[in-house]
Amino acid sequence: YPRKQTETSKVLSIISREQLDKSGGKTLSELLNNISGTAIVGSQSNAGTNLAASIRGATAGNVLILLDGIPVNDPSVITNYFDLNFFSVDQIERVEILKGGQSTLYGSDAVAGVINIITRKSRDHGVHADLGISAGSYGTFKTDAGLRQHSDKSSFSLMYGYTGSKGFSSAYDSTGKGNFDKDGYRQHNITGSWQVSLTDKLKANIFGFYSRYKTDIDAAAFKDEKDYTVSTNDLQGGAGLAYQIKEGALKFNYRYHVVKRNYLNDSLFNAPDYFKSDFEGRTHFLELYGNKLWKNIELLAGADYRQNNMSDKSISASSFGLFSSSLSDSVAKMSQISPYASVILKANKIFNIELGGRWNSHSLYGNNFSYTINPGAFIDKKIKLFANLYSAFKTPTLYQLFDPFSGNKELTPEKSVNAEGGAQWFVTKEFNVRAVYFYRKTKDAIEYTYTDPVNYVAQYTNIDNKKAGGFEIEAAYAGSRWNASANYTYTRATLTSGLDNTGFPVGKDTTMNLLFRNPSNVLNISAGVQVMSQFYVSANAHIAGKRFEPVYAAAPVKLNSYYTVDLYMEYKVCRKGKLFAAFRNITDQQYFELLGYNTRRFNFTGGLQLSL
């Protein structure tokens, strides 16, 4: 349920619709990459690169993605993460990034935080339409259109988007021959919703989401491929009811979600001569919850049910012969049901505390519990102090449980404890600063281990302990003409294990760096000015420190630090239309996000946006 940022003791960042409007054709992953503590490796790479969110050094699958408050993931992926490529910025109203362990309210995978993507809906009465067209470097063309209606009794929204790009070679050509081919990308997005008031107190809604993209990929780092493609489809549909009660509401939601991925390599350029793999993940999600407000007490309580299954079929042919494998969705399935509750107690106008808990019952491993303790103080409407203690969990994924070669049905959930403390100072209405210290400890981490190193027999096992910690400092100013922001994040993450980075036993526990691909030090700076009523200009700098790239059976490779500078400008040609131009990486920096894969050099996007 909605609360003001000043009223919550949790660490919340927001990307507003105004910021999205001035993004200049940037993707969601690029925008998230500028949020303190948040990293999206691959956001600067070729379109179609796998995109998994990381918050505060967490590994893939430890950040839960929400779509309009409903959890979304891909059960067929090893770590259960959700692909951020599916989302179009033009169809998003705002993005909320809630950091820290959030399993009490959101369940599994909300270990380091949640990212809630809220789709656009009409807020103004009447019928409204949007149209956008843009083009730019790498043969990129983008168009989007939206139709929205709102009245006292109902609201309707339908949006479509297309993105196409000729791209560039995803793999870096270390030979210097320049014969690597370009890897293109094509995507279609459709989002629709309808809400109607059945009575003065009862509302119903339906929701639909479809995203499909096809991208060319290369064989591996530094290695080209000519006819290797990935086709990915995401389909979601659901409905909900909301009933207003005095000082509160009761809500019911259902969401059906299916993700399909197809990998096809029918090229003779590299072995194997033929490869085809199909993955499918399905999710049913139901929730019933209510909130109630009294004078000094806010109560939120409910329960949700999640059912997941997956299947995969793979076949390859080469000089070694024919090989095939499969996993049926009648085998790879699980379910969980979770009642939860959270209460906020307000002692007075200054002090408050949130207490919460979730009991999770899993169809395979049994039960586990998570909790939340969030005390806070808001002094003179100027200074917010907070100290948060969370526990969180990540259930074993279907792949880790049921894969024919490495699955382990005896796995238990990864369990973590998160602590954070900090302060936020609202210096003026326009200017505020925030500093946060964070720490996370995870036990029973699931890792790929060789149970029989001699015969190379391996499976997933609860074996390791992980730790992460650091701090975030940020400041933001939003005036009538000027806006500026800056944030700095320091993160450190370690893994204590008796295994090396390939999963082989090393004889004794060793503590090693876990912050692969994510930098320990990140600085973001941005500033914008309304030069005149029609003309706006902004600049953004992203500075990332050195990182380490994991290399199989070898020591990690250190990647050099890098920086990028972007410029954006827009000019209103009329009250409901504007022209915009965006220049990214204007100093033409060359660097690796992923070792052996190219990133975008200097590039340009220009376009027209109409709101009718």
Number of C-alpha atoms within 10 A of each C-alpha: 8 4 7 6 12 15 12 20 24 22 21 16 15 16 18 13 16 10 12 21 13 18 19 23 25 16 19 23 22 17 19 21 22 22 22 24 25 23 25 24 20 24 27 22 22 27 28 28 20 15 20 24 29 24 27 30 29 24 19 19 25 27 30 30 27 19 16 16 15 18 22 23 23 27 27 27 21 16 22 26 23 24 20 19 21 20 23 24 23 24 25 21 18 19 24 17 21 21 24 29 32 27 28 27 23 23 28 25 28 27 32 27 28 28 24 21 23 17 21 22 23 18 12 12 12 11 15 16 16 17 19 19 18 20 20 18 17 18 12 19 19 19 19 22 20 22 19 23 19 20 14 8 12 15 22 19 23 20 23 20 23 19 19 21 23 19 22 22 26 31 26 22 18 11 10 8 7 10 10 20 17 21 25 23 24 20 22 20 20 21 23 22 21 19 20 18 17 13 10 9 11 16 18 19 18 18 18 18 20 20 22 20 21 20 23 29 26 23 17 13 16 18 18 23 24 19 18 22 21 19 19 23 18 20 16 18 17 18 18 18 19 19 18 15 13 8 11 16 18 18 18 18 19 19 21 17 21 23 24 20 21 18 20 19 25 19 15 13 14 16 16 16 14 17 19 18 18 19 21 23 25 22 23 16 21 19 19 18 18 20 20 16 15 11 8 12 15 17 18 20 19 19 19 20 17 18 17 23 23 27 23 21 15 17 15 20 16 13 8 8 8 10 11 12 12 15 17 14 19 10 13 22 23 20 16 20 19 22 20 23 21 21 19 20 18 18 12 9 12 14 16 21 20 21 18 20 21 25 18 25 17 18 13 16 14 11 15 17 18 24 22 25 18 21 22 24 23 21 13 9 13 14 17 22 18 22 20 22 20 24 26 32 27 24 22 28 26 27 25 26 23 19 21 13 12 17 19 20 15 12 20 22 22 23 21 23 22 23 19 23 21 21 20 22 18 18 13 9 10 12 16 18 18 19 18 18 17 21 20 26 17 20 18 17 22 22 18 19 24 20 16 12 12 7 8 10 12 18 20 25 24 19 17 18 19 21 21 20 19 20 20 19 19 20 18 18 17 15 11 8 12 15 17 18 18 21 22 19 24 20 21 19 23 18 19 18 22 17 20 18 18 15 20 18 17 11 10 9 14 13 12 14 14 20 22 19 23 28 22 21 18 26 21 21 19 19 18 20 17 16 11 10 9 13 16 19 20 20 18 20 18 19 17 18 16 15 22 21 18 19 12 11 11 10 12 15 14 14 18 14 16 15 18 21 19 20 20 22 21 21 17 17 13 10 10 11 16 18 19 22 20 24 19 22 21 15 12 14 14 14 20 21 22 21 19 17 22 23 23 22 18 17 15 21 21 20 20 19 19 18 15 11
